[in-house]
Amino acid sequence: MAEETAAEGYVPYRSRPEWKDITPVPQDDGPNPVVSIAYSEKFRDVYDYMRAVMQRDEMSERAFALTADAIDCNPSNYSVWHYRRKLVQALGKDLREELKFTVSVLREQAKNYQVWYHRQKLVELLGDPSEELVVTRDVLREDSKNYHAWQHRQWAMATYQRWEGELEFVEQLIGEDVRNNSAWNQRYFVVTHTSSLTDEVVRREVDYTLGNISKAPNNESAWNYLEGVLRGQRLRTYPGLLDSCEAMYTKGIRSPFLLGLMVTMCEEEIADGGPKAAECCSKATELCNSLATSVDTIRRNYWDYVQRRVKQTYQTTVPTAV
Amino acid sequence: MFMALPIFLGGSSDVGGFRGASFLGMPFDLTKRSAGVCNDCSHVAMTYTALATLLILGDDLSRVDKRSVLQGIKKLQLADGSFAATALGSESDMRFVYCACCVCYMLNDWSPIDQDRVAQFILKCQNYDYGIGQRPYLEAHGGSTFCALASLVLMGRLHTTFSPARVEGLKLWCIRRQQTGFQGRPNKPTDTCYSFWIGATLHLLECASWVDKLWNTSFILSTQSKHVGGFAKWPDTHPDPLHTYLGLSALSLSGDLELHPVHAALNISQRTVQWLHHLHTTTPPHSHSM
């Protein structure tokens, strides 16, 4: 708008003498455009010139400067970012300065796909990931669950094999918010890529997770992580696990995740045709009833389904029972 | 009817498909196929959207250069099985896997893509909690979970890719997203759009009956804007077309209002899908080019 451009001392491209040689190219949506966007005067001016130089594939400083304005107007325009990447290389621009540019965009738009991809490409060109952990950490300080930041961080760590200090970083985040599912996910990423899930590591992870569960028994993230690190193992016989669950239950904890895990451990025994199958069948039935009617009522249809499944499993694996 | 054709990038180039708009300045000309300008390319999400829009409007796709579109799709698949969005390069994740699969399904031609690699990629994206992330090791998320499931269903490979244990685990992860409406990840706030991403996934997994409809529909309806209409991600928040569309689609899937039934995998009405299937049976393959 006129007021906006005047206030900033901003000169439209159509008034700039150094752009006189360029004929601006308007966007042509034909005579009956549908859902037209109400572009501001500034936007139109910037993009009329952006279109003109992109069509000639002009590789110049003025085009490079124009891309910054175009990105400011619409940071999601992937074509402009692509063209800017070509300019960066053609003009031999300082890639570290360009990295700084991405940070200035990230400050405003930390959830923009194009700026993160641009950063990735720059890092690849430089072959230097040294800033990536710091940049993503700073973004995560503002929003600890920013999916783009976590994705970029995992990319940098895996591509350049930078694992040091990450477990500590994850523990710090979990300490700040035990319910941060992104942090628990990152823990799984780190552990499986560094030490892998040896018996010793699994023991350490189970103990760490149970400790966090005792602080917040209703925290789904921790319970999912617990079952995740124990995948492929028999839960019912994992040392101390059943005891820990029963102790929580005895204390009066009625977390739907606790009860759900206890049902799973019962189903294991039944499916294995173990000595406690009958006992487990009635225990699981009781737990499913409790979940459906009071502990997790929003999912009552699911827990009714599980109850039916438990009974079916019992009937098929314990044929002598009536 | 607004023609998507001026934004259609055809010819034998590797960038076939649809653009999102004519923002690079190509002229609006219904009489000729746009030859493309420099720095120009199609975008897989726009190709999906354009084809879906044409079908919704009752178009028979006879003016779409299918060979060119499919060639464009072929160029986007990467070694790991995932897809980028444009031939000039972009990030790659489950969103574009879904778009590519939808395009193949709509054009009834899977030849440009390697379905085995797609399935392998999806398998690697299922995380320790059985939910599915955008890429391997990334946090399980409602959006990527939908994209993965819908892609497998469209390819007819759900049960050949996921074991019964993986399917059961995924069902539980999904149904645990319901708090009132649905959240996209554990311990995050509910948001109207996840009533579709997760709700549709539960439909595809044939366990939509587990959803508490009353809580779900109440939440979606609570995000309606009293001033301008439409739906938002949360109550008392500005509405937008995405949440309005997904809110309506989710309400349709829950079956409670007088809305057209929705095809959960393609995210268009069943009426439109019937039209599409009619085209499949009456249009010989690749008989039309512009």
Interface residues (C-beta under 8 A of the other chain):
Chain A: V25 P26 Q27 D28 D29 G30 N32 P33 V34 Y47 R51 A52 M54 Q55 R56 D57 N77 Y78 S79 H82 Y83 K86 Y113 W116 Y117 Q120 K121 K145 Y147 W150 Q151 Q154 A158 R179 N180 N181 S182 N185 Y188 F189 T192 N219 E220 S221 N224 Y225 E227 G228 V229 R231 I298 R299 R300 N301 Y302 Y305
Chain B: F2 M3 P6 A21 S22 F23 L24 G25 M26 P27 F28 L30 V37 C38 N39 D40 C41 H43 A85 T86 L88 G89 S90 E91 N127 Y128 D129 G133 Q134 R135 Y137 L138 E139 A140 H141 L172 I175 R176 Q178 Q179 R185 P186 N187 K188 C207 S209 W210 V211 D212 W215
